[in-house]
Amino acid sequence: MSNAPPPQRLFIRTYGQQPKGHSHRHLQITIPLTGTINMIMNDEVLNVHYGEAVIIPSHMFHQFKAQEDFRFLVMDLPQTLNLNHFLRNNSQGINDNYQANNYKNSDLHIPLDEKTLLFIQFIEKQLTTAGNTTIEALMLELLTELISSLDRPYRPDSRITKVINRIDQDIAAPHCIASLAEVACLSPSQFKAVFKHQLGCLPNDYITEKRMQKALGLILDTDLPIAIIAEQCGYRSVPAFIRRFKQTYNQTPNKMRINS
């Protein structure tokens, strides 16, 4: 019998477009950072988008697939946590005596609120720029509590979710306020106000942050020339890309690559 400690991990991963399936001995929560993950649980299809999370119960066989350029935050939780920890705040009145075999997929598919989404943005940046296991353990603990305390009736504005998916599917595209407002079926001024209320930042700031996150991954994980990385991140000017990268990470792309 293994004496290994139970899983307690917080990490970013991608999936493939070919369906795969397995089960875990522990609870897992998957949160899209970009795009959508398509899952099959309890013989039902579940599409989990940005702004949402899915709880995967221990020992539940599930299948999953996603576009290979979509990214997901995964929480492997300790075996001491059970499903009741997350379902007791469900709007349907689930309590601490809730039986784990009575849940529905809708109980496992959770909308995330503004403060949780902002914290997830912080986690994503922390995981892609540093490797401090103590901080990661604390982030996992806090995110677990934030999700378990969510008020289930909240659901992100579907108009903003559509915009986020549009941005994340092609971060290099020349997104502008007018075109994104059209996706959301709002006027430009309404769109900026609703977007900021939902995510705590303006659309252009969100786009810049996502472009810098992609740039960092390409700098650290590939040997692509800086000019190609700039183009893939939506910058037509290499000097402008380098300036923005340095403002974000306090190093030029070349120095970041050398120091890694």
Secondary structure, 3 states (H helix, E strand, C coil): CCCCCCCCEEEEECCCCCCEEECCCCCEEEEECCCEEEEEECCEEEEEECCEEEEECCCCCEEEECCCCCCEEEEECCCCCCCHHHHCCCCCCCCCCCCHHHCCHHHHEEECCHHHHHHHHHHHHHHHHCCCHHHHHHHHHHHHHHHHCCCCCCCCCHHHHHHHHHHHHCCCCCCCHHHHHHHHCCCHHHHHHHHHHHHCCCHHHHHHHHHHHHHHHHHHHCCCCHHHHHHHCCCCCHHHHHHHHHHHHCCCHHHHHHHC
